[in-house]
């Protein structure tokens, strides 16, 4: 018999009444009733209430113990009285009468009460993460994460995928973010890079003749933190398949995601066959390629309306003549909203750096008219045209933004979310998945004045390769796709370019010479010369999946030991200084100017 426990703290029930038991765990709470001391003992599995009377010689010692002290106790299971049953606990029908105990691990005064749901500063939570992880909610999040990963592994095996592990120490490559570099002691002056993703390796797995690969892959990117992105490292379900087209990847992922989200959540999946939304359409309708489809609001193009002579909104009309566009958000049946609702939206838009949002409500007395600050500038006929083109009705409100396309997309994307939030029209009991497809292969970088890859540089361009117009690279679309859920991008993926000659050509458009391509992607492009199959894949983020399932808005709530916003591990004090001896072994000399 295990000397530490006969049962865990979530196991005992009324059938065990009269049984002698050994329990071990943390003191979660204590309640002193004078002659009786109640102790809630907690372990990974749950809580058992234990009691000790004042007549017991161990009473005073137990009474003095700090919460979160680890103890082992011997006792007898007794039935609770009917009026003292705790229905919130699985063990709520019984309690354990303590006969004796011993301390297994003492505890100092707590900087972070484990039993409390109180919010604490992130600095405290991350410095004492081992205590933070004992708190019920976050403890459950981490257990959920483990179960999600196990479920995914099982599903991938059932789908015929093989699990492999690709190297962690590799070469630097332009994947979009900064690399974490590791100096090589045996090769002075040279560096490994931690993989931003196993991109090249998983493609090489396909070239090696394996048909379906996956791994729960650690990825490392030296980028800034945000709510849905950890600085430093994250995990993704990395998968790749041979002899597939885009739809084949979609079918696999849709089946996996539907099964996964149904298993771990009771929320409704809005579309089990995920909508396919072209990138251009997504930007026009939602202002973003990460749309939250739970939000019914749509952005509408109304630029041509401002070419009418009977619209006297001169500010917008002048901007339209100079090349600006106008887009609108129609909110249904909002005529009874208070003036403060509209003014707050306008104020909020200015806080976001925009000039504001013009607005009015469509009303009808004897005639159709616009009510609000700019409503008077619109004739009845112009309002009728707007209503026809935008599916607007009497009682609806119109928010307008005017400017350059990128500016308009940005502010109206944010406004769409803000307005929906204020109107409370987002169904939080849904998961709304979609695919964003048909990404442009390239985009124009306004800073460098150069054409660059817009997404994954290893993607296959759409269309007949022999007929592609390389003189107009911005017109080339790629077999690139993102999967989005509730406004959160879960993953990017692509059908890969496996043709060396085409790869050289596509990289040359982005400014890479053949020599640079050979140097940066030598392993992969060399392999493609020896019989490479058509292949494609995707890599949904594990952290973001768990975040959605747990109903959290910050990825650190579902990550075991996250870093702070400055990419620091406050608990382990990383990154840390390295002594001169270690630097010398690595042929590295520090030359950092102190402020």
GUVO-343357 format. One record per residue (C-alpha): residue number from 1; z, y, x. Coordinates in steps of 0.05 Angstrom, whole numbers. Layout:
BEGIN
+------+--------+--------+--------+
: nuro :      z :      y :      x :
+------+--------+--------+--------+
:  NUM :      Z :      Y :      X :
...
+------+--------+--------+--------+
END
This chain:
BEGIN
+------+--------+--------+--------+
: nuro :      z :      y :      x :
+------+--------+--------+--------+
:    1 :      0 :      0 :      0 :
:    2 :    -17 :     70 :     24 :
:    3 :     48 :    103 :     46 :
:    4 :     26 :    171 :     20 :
:    5 :      8 :    155 :    -51 :
:    6 :      0 :    101 :   -103 :
:    7 :    -38 :    148 :   -149 :
:    8 :    -73 :    215 :   -145 :
:    9 :    -49 :    275 :   -185 :
:   10 :    -99 :    266 :   -241 :
:   11 :    -90 :    192 :   -253 :
:   12 :    -24 :    178 :   -288 :
:   13 :    -20 :    173 :   -364 :
:   14 :     27 :    148 :   -418 :
:   15 :     11 :     76 :   -401 :
:   16 :     45 :     86 :   -334 :
:   17 :    112 :    106 :   -365 :
:   18 :    169 :     72 :   -328 :
:   19 :    127 :     58 :   -265 :
:   20 :    153 :     78 :   -197 :
:   21 :    100 :    120 :   -160 :
:   22 :     87 :    158 :    -96 :
:   23 :     49 :    223 :   -100 :
:   24 :     26 :    271 :    -46 :
:   25 :     -3 :    340 :    -52 :
:   26 :      8 :    415 :    -52 :
:   27 :     62 :    451 :    -91 :
:   28 :     20 :    491 :   -139 :
:   29 :     75 :    523 :   -182 :
:   30 :    150 :    519 :   -191 :
:   31 :    191 :    537 :   -252 :
:   32 :    267 :    539 :   -244 :
:   33 :    304 :    527 :   -309 :
:   34 :    373 :    526 :   -277 :
:   35 :    392 :    453 :   -283 :
:   36 :    320 :    430 :   -278 :
:   37 :    264 :    448 :   -229 :
:   38 :    193 :    437 :   -252 :
:   39 :    141 :    427 :   -197 :
:   40 :     66 :    424 :   -209 :
:   41 :     38 :    379 :   -154 :
:   42 :    -36 :    388 :   -140 :
:   43 :    -88 :    350 :   -101 :
:   44 :   -164 :    348 :   -101 :
:   45 :   -164 :    310 :   -167 :
:   46 :   -116 :    348 :   -211 :
:   47 :    -44 :    366 :   -226 :
:   48 :     18 :    326 :   -245 :
:   49 :     82 :    359 :   -269 :
:   50 :    144 :    334 :   -233 :
:   51 :    217 :    348 :   -248 :
:   52 :    282 :    344 :   -209 :
:   53 :    352 :    355 :   -235 :
:   54 :    406 :    397 :   -201 :
:   55 :    447 :    334 :   -190 :
:   56 :    394 :    307 :   -143 :
:   57 :    413 :    320 :    -70 :
:   58 :    341 :    342 :    -56 :
:   59 :    342 :    397 :   -109 :
:   60 :    362 :    457 :    -66 :
:   61 :    314 :    439 :    -10 :
:   62 :    256 :    432 :    -58 :
:   63 :    277 :    497 :    -93 :
:   64 :    271 :    535 :    -27 :
:   65 :    202 :    510 :     -8 :
:   66 :    143 :    558 :     -5 :
:   67 :     86 :    546 :    -53 :
:   68 :     28 :    508 :    -21 :
:   69 :     76 :    466 :     21 :
:   70 :     49 :    395 :     26 :
:   71 :     99 :    342 :      3 :
:   72 :    104 :    268 :    -11 :
:   73 :    150 :    248 :    -67 :
:   74 :    176 :    184 :    -97 :
:   75 :    192 :    182 :   -170 :
:   76 :    188 :    150 :   -238 :
:   77 :    137 :    165 :   -292 :
:   78 :    169 :    187 :   -357 :
:   79 :    139 :    204 :   -425 :
:   80 :    142 :    277 :   -445 :
:   81 :    170 :    298 :   -512 :
:   82 :    119 :    314 :   -566 :
:   83 :    133 :    389 :   -562 :
:   84 :    124 :    392 :   -486 :
:   85 :     56 :    356 :   -481 :
:   86 :      5 :    397 :   -442 :
:   87 :    -63 :    384 :   -473 :
:   88 :    -98 :    423 :   -418 :
:   89 :    -79 :    371 :   -366 :
:   90 :   -105 :    300 :   -363 :
:   91 :    -35 :    280 :   -342 :
:   92 :     -4 :    325 :   -395 :
:   93 :     31 :    268 :   -434 :
:   94 :     75 :    248 :   -375 :
:   95 :    116 :    277 :   -318 :
:   96 :    146 :    247 :   -256 :
:   97 :    221 :    247 :   -246 :
:   98 :    231 :    260 :   -171 :
:   99 :    278 :    214 :   -134 :
:  100 :    265 :    240 :    -64 :
:  101 :    212 :    276 :    -24 :
:  102 :    191 :    294 :     47 :
:  103 :    152 :    352 :     76 :
:  104 :     84 :    333 :    103 :
:  105 :     59 :    403 :    119 :
:  106 :    100 :    467 :    117 :
:  107 :     71 :    533 :     92 :
:  108 :     82 :    606 :    112 :
:  109 :     83 :    664 :     63 :
:  110 :     15 :    664 :     28 :
:  111 :    -34 :    721 :     39 :
:  112 :    -74 :    695 :    -20 :
:  113 :    -38 :    662 :    -79 :
:  114 :    -77 :    598 :    -94 :
:  115 :    -54 :    591 :   -166 :
:  116 :    -77 :    662 :   -185 :
:  117 :   -143 :    682 :   -214 :
:  118 :   -134 :    752 :   -188 :
:  119 :   -192 :    782 :   -150 :
:  120 :   -180 :    795 :    -76 :
:  121 :   -218 :    834 :    -24 :
:  122 :   -275 :    794 :      7 :
:  123 :   -246 :    805 :     77 :
:  124 :   -181 :    769 :     57 :
:  125 :   -217 :    713 :     20 :
:  126 :   -263 :    698 :     79 :
:  127 :   -209 :    704 :    133 :
:  128 :   -166 :    654 :     94 :
:  129 :   -224 :    615 :     65 :
:  130 :   -185 :    549 :     69 :
:  131 :   -136 :    579 :     19 :
:  132 :   -191 :    610 :    -23 :
:  133 :   -223 :    541 :    -28 :
:  134 :   -159 :    513 :    -58 :
:  135 :   -166 :    560 :   -118 :
:  136 :   -188 :    521 :   -179 :
:  137 :   -254 :    555 :   -196 :
:  138 :   -283 :    558 :   -126 :
:  139 :   -257 :    488 :   -111 :
:  140 :   -296 :    464 :   -171 :
:  141 :   -358 :    502 :   -148 :
:  142 :   -358 :    466 :    -81 :
:  143 :   -348 :    398 :   -115 :
:  144 :   -406 :    416 :   -161 :
:  145 :   -448 :    431 :    -99 :
:  146 :   -434 :    362 :    -71 :
:  147 :   -451 :    329 :   -136 :
:  148 :   -516 :    369 :   -143 :
:  149 :   -538 :    347 :    -73 :
:  150 :   -522 :    274 :    -88 :
:  151 :   -561 :    278 :   -154 :
:  152 :   -621 :    309 :   -119 :
:  153 :   -621 :    255 :    -66 :
:  154 :   -619 :    201 :   -119 :
:  155 :   -676 :    233 :   -159 :
:  156 :   -719 :    243 :    -97 :
:  157 :   -710 :    170 :    -79 :
:  158 :   -730 :    149 :   -150 :
:  159 :   -792 :    193 :   -143 :
:  160 :   -813 :    155 :    -81 :
:  161 :   -794 :    206 :    -27 :
:  162 :   -768 :    186 :     41 :
:  163 :   -712 :    227 :     73 :
:  164 :   -723 :    249 :    145 :
:  165 :   -686 :    298 :    191 :
:  166 :   -728 :    347 :    230 :
:  167 :   -706 :    382 :    295 :
:  168 :   -657 :    440 :    296 :
:  169 :   -677 :    465 :    365 :
:  170 :   -749 :    486 :    362 :
:  171 :   -797 :    542 :    381 :
:  172 :   -799 :    612 :    353 :
:  173 :   -852 :    626 :    300 :
:  174 :   -870 :    685 :    255 :
:  175 :   -840 :    662 :    188 :
:  176 :   -822 :    731 :    162 :
:  177 :   -750 :    739 :    186 :
:  178 :   -717 :    745 :    254 :
:  179 :   -702 :    681 :    292 :
:  180 :   -635 :    660 :    318 :
:  181 :   -648 :    644 :    391 :
:  182 :   -614 :    593 :    435 :
:  183 :   -621 :    599 :    511 :
:  184 :   -642 :    537 :    550 :
:  185 :   -598 :    521 :    610 :
:  186 :   -649 :    471 :    638 :
:  187 :   -707 :    519 :    629 :
:  188 :   -682 :    587 :    654 :
:  189 :   -710 :    647 :    618 :
:  190 :   -735 :    606 :    559 :
:  191 :   -705 :    600 :    489 :
:  192 :   -704 :    553 :    431 :
:  193 :   -704 :    580 :    361 :
:  194 :   -664 :    553 :    303 :
:  195 :   -713 :    536 :    247 :
:  196 :   -723 :    588 :    192 :
:  197 :   -751 :    528 :    154 :
:  198 :   -777 :    460 :    177 :
:  199 :   -847 :    486 :    160 :
:  200 :   -888 :    459 :    218 :
:  201 :   -848 :    394 :    225 :
:  202 :   -856 :    374 :    152 :
:  203 :   -930 :    386 :    156 :
:  204 :   -932 :    343 :    219 :
:  205 :   -896 :    289 :    180 :
:  206 :   -956 :    288 :    132 :
:  207 :  -1004 :    285 :    191 :
:  208 :   -963 :    225 :    216 :
:  209 :   -984 :    185 :    155 :
:  210 :   -921 :    190 :    112 :
:  211 :   -937 :    206 :     40 :
:  212 :   -874 :    238 :     10 :
:  213 :   -819 :    270 :     52 :
:  214 :   -755 :    308 :     35 :
:  215 :   -691 :    331 :     67 :
:  216 :   -631 :    375 :     50 :
:  217 :   -650 :    422 :    106 :
:  218 :   -607 :    474 :    141 :
:  219 :   -647 :    538 :    153 :
:  220 :   -629 :    597 :    197 :
:  221 :   -653 :    669 :    188 :
:  222 :   -625 :    731 :    221 :
:  223 :   -631 :    775 :    159 :
:  224 :   -587 :    821 :    118 :
:  225 :   -541 :    792 :     65 :
:  226 :   -546 :    804 :    -10 :
:  227 :   -516 :    772 :    -71 :
:  228 :   -567 :    714 :    -74 :
:  229 :   -577 :    707 :      1 :
:  230 :   -530 :    687 :     56 :
:  231 :   -537 :    719 :    125 :
:  232 :   -548 :    668 :    179 :
:  233 :   -557 :    600 :    146 :
:  234 :   -572 :    567 :     81 :
:  235 :   -595 :    499 :     54 :
:  236 :   -658 :    480 :     17 :
:  237 :   -689 :    419 :    -14 :
:  238 :   -748 :    414 :     33 :
:  239 :   -805 :    369 :      9 :
:  240 :   -878 :    356 :     25 :
:  241 :   -931 :    310 :     -3 :
:  242 :  -1000 :    286 :     19 :
:  243 :  -1064 :    284 :    -22 :
:  244 :  -1038 :    332 :    -75 :
:  245 :  -1061 :    393 :   -112 :
:  246 :  -1017 :    450 :   -137 :
:  247 :  -1004 :    417 :   -205 :
:  248 :   -979 :    354 :   -172 :
:  249 :   -924 :    394 :   -137 :
:  250 :   -907 :    429 :   -203 :
:  251 :   -899 :    363 :   -241 :
:  252 :   -850 :    335 :   -189 :
:  253 :   -808 :    399 :   -187 :
:  254 :   -808 :    409 :   -263 :
:  255 :   -784 :    337 :   -273 :
:  256 :   -730 :    346 :   -220 :
:  257 :   -705 :    414 :   -245 :
:  258 :   -704 :    394 :   -318 :
:  259 :   -664 :    330 :   -302 :
:  260 :   -618 :    368 :   -255 :
:  261 :   -602 :    426 :   -301 :
:  262 :   -594 :    382 :   -362 :
:  263 :   -545 :    337 :   -323 :
:  264 :   -500 :    393 :   -299 :
:  265 :   -505 :    444 :   -354 :
:  266 :   -505 :    448 :   -430 :
:  267 :   -548 :    511 :   -430 :
:  268 :   -616 :    506 :   -462 :
:  269 :   -678 :    503 :   -418 :
:  270 :   -726 :    552 :   -450 :
:  271 :   -791 :    517 :   -428 :
:  272 :   -790 :    446 :   -399 :
:  273 :   -862 :    457 :   -378 :
:  274 :   -853 :    520 :   -338 :
:  275 :   -900 :    578 :   -354 :
:  276 :   -952 :    594 :   -300 :
:  277 :   -956 :    669 :   -290 :
:  278 :  -1008 :    699 :   -242 :
:  279 :   -977 :    746 :   -191 :
:  280 :  -1017 :    806 :   -215 :
:  281 :   -997 :    794 :   -287 :
:  282 :   -924 :    787 :   -268 :
:  283 :   -924 :    853 :   -231 :
:  284 :   -957 :    889 :   -290 :
:  285 :   -914 :    858 :   -346 :
:  286 :   -848 :    854 :   -310 :
:  287 :   -855 :    899 :   -248 :
:  288 :   -833 :    841 :   -203 :
:  289 :   -853 :    771 :   -182 :
:  290 :   -783 :    748 :   -200 :
:  291 :   -782 :    760 :   -275 :
:  292 :   -723 :    741 :   -320 :
:  293 :   -759 :    711 :   -379 :
:  294 :   -696 :    711 :   -421 :
:  295 :   -709 :    786 :   -426 :
:  296 :   -759 :    799 :   -483 :
:  297 :   -778 :    869 :   -457 :
:  298 :   -849 :    876 :   -430 :
:  299 :   -879 :    932 :   -388 :
:  300 :   -944 :    959 :   -419 :
:  301 :  -1002 :    997 :   -390 :
:  302 :  -1013 :   1064 :   -426 :
:  303 :  -1049 :   1106 :   -374 :
:  304 :  -1112 :   1116 :   -416 :
:  305 :  -1070 :   1144 :   -473 :
:  306 :  -1056 :   1205 :   -431 :
:  307 :  -1130 :   1222 :   -427 :
:  308 :  -1128 :   1242 :   -501 :
:  309 :  -1135 :   1315 :   -516 :
:  310 :  -1083 :   1312 :   -572 :
:  311 :  -1027 :   1292 :   -524 :
:  312 :   -996 :   1355 :   -495 :
:  313 :   -949 :   1322 :   -444 :
:  314 :   -980 :   1363 :   -387 :
:  315 :   -936 :   1337 :   -331 :
:  316 :   -960 :   1265 :   -341 :
:  317 :  -1031 :   1286 :   -356 :
:  318 :  -1037 :   1324 :   -290 :
:  319 :  -1009 :   1265 :   -252 :
:  320 :  -1058 :   1217 :   -285 :
:  321 :  -1116 :   1262 :   -266 :
:  322 :  -1092 :   1258 :   -193 :
:  323 :  -1091 :   1182 :   -194 :
:  324 :  -1022 :   1164 :   -221 :
:  325 :  -1012 :   1112 :   -275 :
:  326 :   -966 :   1110 :   -336 :
:  327 :   -930 :   1048 :   -361 :
:  328 :   -882 :   1040 :   -419 :
:  329 :   -826 :    996 :   -443 :
:  330 :   -820 :    988 :   -518 :
:  331 :   -750 :    972 :   -545 :
:  332 :   -751 :    942 :   -615 :
:  333 :   -713 :    975 :   -673 :
:  334 :   -671 :   1022 :   -630 :
:  335 :   -677 :   1086 :   -672 :
:  336 :   -603 :   1082 :   -690 :
:  337 :   -580 :   1079 :   -618 :
:  338 :   -538 :   1141 :   -600 :
:  339 :   -568 :   1196 :   -558 :
:  340 :   -521 :   1176 :   -502 :
:  341 :   -556 :   1108 :   -496 :
:  342 :   -623 :   1142 :   -479 :
:  343 :   -592 :   1196 :   -435 :
:  344 :   -554 :   1144 :   -395 :
:  345 :   -618 :   1105 :   -381 :
:  346 :   -652 :   1169 :   -358 :
:  347 :   -592 :   1188 :   -315 :
:  348 :   -590 :   1117 :   -286 :
:  349 :   -665 :   1121 :   -268 :
:  350 :   -653 :   1185 :   -229 :
:  351 :   -596 :   1151 :   -192 :
:  352 :   -646 :   1098 :   -170 :
:  353 :   -689 :   1151 :   -137 :
:  354 :   -740 :   1160 :   -194 :
:  355 :   -755 :   1226 :   -228 :
:  356 :   -725 :   1196 :   -292 :
:  357 :   -754 :   1161 :   -353 :
:  358 :   -786 :   1200 :   -409 :
:  359 :   -769 :   1173 :   -478 :
:  360 :   -776 :   1182 :   -553 :
:  361 :   -767 :   1142 :   -617 :
:  362 :   -824 :   1129 :   -666 :
:  363 :   -803 :   1152 :   -735 :
:  364 :   -838 :   1165 :   -801 :
:  365 :   -823 :   1216 :   -854 :
:  366 :   -885 :   1243 :   -886 :
:  367 :   -922 :   1227 :   -821 :
:  368 :   -911 :   1187 :   -759 :
:  369 :   -877 :   1228 :   -704 :
:  370 :   -839 :   1221 :   -640 :
:  371 :   -766 :   1239 :   -640 :
:  372 :   -734 :   1256 :   -574 :
:  373 :   -743 :   1302 :   -514 :
:  374 :   -818 :   1288 :   -505 :
:  375 :   -836 :   1263 :   -575 :
:  376 :   -863 :   1331 :   -596 :
:  377 :   -920 :   1325 :   -546 :
:  378 :   -952 :   1266 :   -583 :
:  379 :   -997 :   1273 :   -644 :
:  380 :   -994 :   1224 :   -701 :
:  381 :  -1061 :   1194 :   -681 :
:  382 :  -1039 :   1184 :   -609 :
:  383 :   -975 :   1150 :   -633 :
:  384 :  -1017 :   1104 :   -678 :
:  385 :  -1059 :   1084 :   -618 :
:  386 :   -997 :   1071 :   -577 :
:  387 :   -968 :   1029 :   -633 :
:  388 :  -1032 :    989 :   -639 :
:  389 :  -1040 :    977 :   -564 :
:  390 :   -966 :    962 :   -550 :
:  391 :   -948 :    925 :   -614 :
:  392 :   -897 :    979 :   -630 :
:  393 :   -869 :    995 :   -698 :
:  394 :   -832 :   1049 :   -735 :
:  395 :   -761 :   1050 :   -709 :
:  396 :   -779 :   1028 :   -639 :
:  397 :   -766 :   1070 :   -577 :
:  398 :   -813 :   1084 :   -519 :
:  399 :   -792 :   1093 :   -446 :
:  400 :   -846 :   1121 :   -400 :
:  401 :   -854 :   1125 :   -325 :
:  402 :   -910 :   1158 :   -287 :
:  403 :   -928 :   1153 :   -213 :
:  404 :   -960 :   1109 :   -161 :
:  405 :   -966 :   1035 :   -179 :
:  406 :   -914 :   1008 :   -130 :
:  407 :   -864 :   1062 :   -150 :
:  408 :   -875 :   1048 :   -224 :
:  409 :   -868 :    973 :   -215 :
:  410 :   -802 :    982 :   -178 :
:  411 :   -768 :   1029 :   -227 :
:  412 :   -792 :    995 :   -290 :
:  413 :   -772 :    927 :   -264 :
:  414 :   -702 :    953 :   -255 :
:  415 :   -704 :    992 :   -320 :
:  416 :   -726 :    930 :   -358 :
:  417 :   -663 :    894 :   -334 :
:  418 :   -618 :    955 :   -345 :
:  419 :   -642 :    968 :   -417 :
:  420 :   -636 :    894 :   -436 :
:  421 :   -566 :    892 :   -407 :
:  422 :   -545 :    955 :   -445 :
:  423 :   -575 :    928 :   -510 :
:  424 :   -545 :    859 :   -497 :
:  425 :   -610 :    823 :   -514 :
:  426 :   -609 :    771 :   -458 :
:  427 :   -589 :    701 :   -480 :
:  428 :   -540 :    679 :   -426 :
:  429 :   -540 :    607 :   -452 :
:  430 :   -611 :    594 :   -428 :
:  431 :   -647 :    576 :   -364 :
:  432 :   -716 :    606 :   -363 :
:  433 :   -760 :    577 :   -309 :
:  434 :   -830 :    599 :   -290 :
:  435 :   -882 :    592 :   -236 :
:  436 :   -912 :    653 :   -203 :
:  437 :   -981 :    634 :   -179 :
:  438 :  -1044 :    663 :   -148 :
:  439 :  -1011 :    704 :    -95 :
:  440 :  -1057 :    747 :    -52 :
:  441 :  -1069 :    717 :     16 :
:  442 :  -1061 :    785 :     49 :
:  443 :  -1032 :    854 :     37 :
:  444 :  -1040 :    921 :     70 :
:  445 :   -981 :    945 :    110 :
:  446 :   -975 :   1020 :    100 :
:  447 :   -931 :   1028 :    162 :
:  448 :   -975 :    992 :    212 :
:  449 :  -1040 :   1006 :    175 :
:  450 :  -1059 :    933 :    184 :
:  451 :  -1075 :    874 :    141 :
:  452 :  -1019 :    823 :    143 :
:  453 :  -1002 :    757 :    109 :
:  454 :   -969 :    770 :     42 :
:  455 :   -933 :    704 :     38 :
:  456 :   -938 :    638 :     76 :
:  457 :   -990 :    642 :    133 :
:  458 :  -1001 :    566 :    129 :
:  459 :  -1029 :    568 :     58 :
:  460 :  -1097 :    545 :     35 :
:  461 :  -1141 :    600 :      6 :
:  462 :  -1169 :    590 :    -63 :
:  463 :  -1243 :    578 :    -76 :
:  464 :  -1300 :    547 :    -39 :
:  465 :  -1284 :    556 :     35 :
:  466 :  -1357 :    565 :     53 :
:  467 :  -1364 :    621 :      3 :
:  468 :  -1301 :    661 :     19 :
:  469 :  -1314 :    735 :     33 :
:  470 :  -1272 :    747 :     96 :
:  471 :  -1297 :    819 :     97 :
:  472 :  -1253 :    832 :     36 :
:  473 :  -1189 :    796 :     55 :
:  474 :  -1147 :    832 :      3 :
:  475 :  -1188 :    798 :    -51 :
:  476 :  -1172 :    728 :    -25 :
:  477 :  -1120 :    691 :    -66 :
:  478 :  -1080 :    632 :    -39 :
:  479 :  -1051 :    568 :    -66 :
:  480 :   -982 :    598 :    -60 :
:  481 :   -929 :    594 :   -113 :
:  482 :   -857 :    613 :   -127 :
:  483 :   -809 :    580 :   -175 :
:  484 :   -764 :    630 :   -211 :
:  485 :   -705 :    619 :   -257 :
:  486 :   -668 :    675 :   -295 :
:  487 :   -696 :    728 :   -248 :
:  488 :   -676 :    690 :   -185 :
:  489 :   -728 :    663 :   -137 :
:  490 :   -710 :    590 :   -123 :
:  491 :   -766 :    575 :    -76 :
:  492 :   -834 :    589 :    -47 :
:  493 :   -886 :    536 :    -35 :
:  494 :   -960 :    526 :    -21 :
:  495 :  -1017 :    478 :    -14 :
:  496 :  -1026 :    480 :     62 :
:  497 :  -1085 :    498 :    104 :
:  498 :  -1099 :    435 :    144 :
:  499 :  -1167 :    457 :    174 :
:  500 :  -1161 :    484 :    245 :
:  501 :  -1225 :    527 :    243 :
:  502 :  -1202 :    560 :    179 :
:  503 :  -1133 :    572 :    206 :
:  504 :  -1160 :    608 :    267 :
:  505 :  -1203 :    652 :    221 :
:  506 :  -1147 :    669 :    173 :
:  507 :  -1099 :    686 :    229 :
:  508 :  -1151 :    729 :    263 :
:  509 :  -1155 :    773 :    201 :
:  510 :  -1080 :    784 :    208 :
:  511 :  -1089 :    804 :    281 :
:  512 :  -1073 :    739 :    317 :
:  513 :  -1118 :    716 :    373 :
:  514 :  -1137 :    642 :    381 :
:  515 :  -1092 :    642 :    443 :
:  516 :  -1032 :    667 :    403 :
:  517 :  -1044 :    616 :    349 :
:  518 :  -1047 :    560 :    401 :
:  519 :   -983 :    585 :    434 :
:  520 :   -942 :    594 :    370 :
:  521 :   -966 :    534 :    331 :
:  522 :   -990 :    487 :    386 :
:  523 :   -959 :    424 :    359 :
:  524 :   -985 :    433 :    289 :
:  525 :  -1055 :    459 :    302 :
:  526 :  -1067 :    406 :    356 :
:  527 :  -1046 :    352 :    306 :
:  528 :  -1095 :    379 :    254 :
:  529 :  -1152 :    360 :    302 :
:  530 :  -1134 :    286 :    294 :
:  531 :  -1143 :    273 :    220 :
:  532 :  -1098 :    315 :    176 :
:  533 :  -1093 :    299 :    101 :
:  534 :  -1092 :    354 :     48 :
:  535 :  -1019 :    367 :     34 :
:  536 :   -971 :    415 :      1 :
:  537 :   -898 :    426 :    -15 :
:  538 :   -841 :    471 :    -33 :
:  539 :   -768 :    482 :    -15 :
:  540 :   -720 :    502 :    -71 :
:  541 :   -655 :    534 :    -47 :
:  542 :   -594 :    491 :    -57 :
:  543 :   -546 :    550 :    -55 :
:  544 :   -584 :    587 :   -110 :
:  545 :   -590 :    525 :   -154 :
:  546 :   -514 :    514 :   -150 :
:  547 :   -502 :    589 :   -162 :
:  548 :   -542 :    585 :   -227 :
:  549 :   -507 :    521 :   -250 :
:  550 :   -438 :    550 :   -234 :
:  551 :   -455 :    614 :   -271 :
:  552 :   -440 :    657 :   -210 :
:  553 :   -475 :    720 :   -187 :
:  554 :   -457 :    716 :   -113 :
:  555 :   -479 :    659 :    -68 :
:  556 :   -414 :    661 :    -29 :
:  557 :   -378 :    633 :    -90 :
:  558 :   -415 :    566 :    -80 :
:  559 :   -417 :    564 :     -4 :
:  560 :   -363 :    527 :     35 :
:  561 :   -353 :    574 :     93 :
:  562 :   -397 :    636 :     83 :
:  563 :   -404 :    696 :    129 :
:  564 :   -391 :    767 :    108 :
:  565 :   -444 :    822 :     98 :
:  566 :   -445 :    834 :    173 :
:  567 :   -460 :    761 :    189 :
:  568 :   -389 :    749 :    214 :
:  569 :   -346 :    688 :    204 :
:  570 :   -278 :    722 :    197 :
:  571 :   -241 :    655 :    196 :
:  572 :   -271 :    627 :    261 :
:  573 :   -283 :    696 :    291 :
:  574 :   -357 :    685 :    302 :
:  575 :   -399 :    712 :    334 :
:  576 :   -354 :    717 :    395 :
:  577 :   -358 :    740 :    467 :
:  578 :   -383 :    691 :    519 :
:  579 :   -352 :    691 :    588 :
:  580 :   -391 :    707 :    651 :
:  581 :   -391 :    635 :    676 :
:  582 :   -427 :    611 :    613 :
:  583 :   -477 :    668 :    616 :
:  584 :   -492 :    653 :    689 :
:  585 :   -506 :    580 :    673 :
:  586 :   -556 :    604 :    622 :
:  587 :   -588 :    654 :    670 :
:  588 :   -568 :    711 :    622 :
:  589 :   -543 :    779 :    643 :
:  590 :   -511 :    826 :    593 :
:  591 :   -535 :    897 :    592 :
:  592 :   -503 :    928 :    531 :
:  593 :   -487 :   1002 :    532 :
:  594 :   -421 :   1018 :    500 :
:  595 :   -416 :   1078 :    453 :
+------+--------+--------+--------+
END
